[in-house]
């Protein structure tokens, strides 16, 4: 099993395969693991579709139809996102694209996130837009 941490959350892919700097996820696991789907127009997440560039098909997609796999690491790099993987290849982290981070910094608006309170109730930062919010964090190490 491979855990995939990405800008919209986290997911797990049972049959994903790590090969050096590639993370191949089968089409039927893509959406649950990463939010992406393979469509005729390219790799899509919601309304965002990234066309597969000519000449780079083999780097990004293997197979066709239900048996296709998408190289999530190559897609992330194509979009300008940083990619990290654990040495064992069972955990991958895909960060936000630098253009997205730059846009968020220019707006001076914190990115949305969700954290539990002491009783375990989840709170999203976006639920408090327009209000002053203090986020206190600490670590015991």
N, C-alpha and C positions, 0 to 999 in steps of 0.2 A: 504494500500500500504506500502511496506517495501523498504527502500533504503539500498543498499548494497555497501559499499565503500571497494574496494579491490586494490591490487597492480597494476592492469592494468587499473583501472578506477573506474567508478561507474555505477550502474544499479538499476532498480526498478523492483520489483516483485509484481504484483497485488494480487496474491493468496498465497504468502509465509506466513507461520505460525511460530510464536515464541512460543516455549514451554520451559520455564526455560532457560537452556543453549543450546537449540537446535534451529536451523533455518531450517525449512523444506521448500524447494522450489520445486514446481512441475516441472517435466522434461521439459514441453513445455515452461517454463519461464527461465530455468537455463541459457541458453547461453546468452540471452539478459541481464539478471540480473547480471551474474557473469563470463561469458566466459566459463563455464564448460558445458559439455554434459555428459549424461549417455550412455555408450557404453558397449558392451558385455565384453570388457577387463577391465572395471572399469569407474572411473570418468576421463574425458579427457578434456584438454584445449590445443588446437593446437596439437603439437606433444607429449606433456606430458600426460601420462596416469597413474593414480594411481589405482592399483588394490584394490578391496574391500577385506580386510583381512578376512579369514575364522573365524567365531566366532564373528565377529563384524558387520555382514550384517545388523542386526536389528537396530544397532546404526546409520548406515550410509544411508541405503536405505529402503524405504517403497514402497510396491506395485511393479508392473512390467510394462514394456512397456510404453505406452503413459500415463498411470495413475501413474507412479512411481514418487516419490519425493526423493530428496537428502538432507541430513542434511549438509548444507554448513559449519556450525560451527564445527561439528565433523570432516569433511574432513580437514578443516584448522588445527585443533588441531593435527590430524594424521600427517600432513605435517610439524608440528612444527611452525605454524603461530599463532601469538597472535590474540585473538578474543575479541572484546568489543561490547556491545550493550547498547542502550539507555534504561532507565528504562521502557519506554513504549513498547520497543521491535520493534519499527518501523524504527530504524536506527541501522545498524550493520556495524562494521568496522573490516576488516580482513587485518592484516599487512603482510609484507614480512617475509618469514621464516628466522630464525636466520642463517642458513647455507648460504642463499643468501646474507644476510647483511654482513656476515663475508667475503664472497668472494669479494663483492664490496669494502669493506674496504681494503682488501689485495691488490687490484689492484690500489687503490688510484684514482679510476675513479668514479665521481659522478653518481648516478643513473639518468636515463633519466626522464625528466618531461616536462610539457608544461604549459606555462604561457602567458597571454595576455600582450601586451604593452599598452601604454596610449591610443592608438587609437583602441584597441580591437583586433589587429591582433595577432594570436597565434604564438608562437615561441617555438620550441623544443630545449632542450639543445643539443641533438644529431646533430642538424643542424649546430652546431658551434664547433664540435669536431676538435681538432688540433689548435684552436684559443684560445686566452686568453679571458675569460668571467668573468665579475663581476656581481653578482646578488645582488641587493640591495633590502632589504625588510624592512618594518616598519609597525607598528600598532598604531592606534590612542588611544587605551585604555591604 
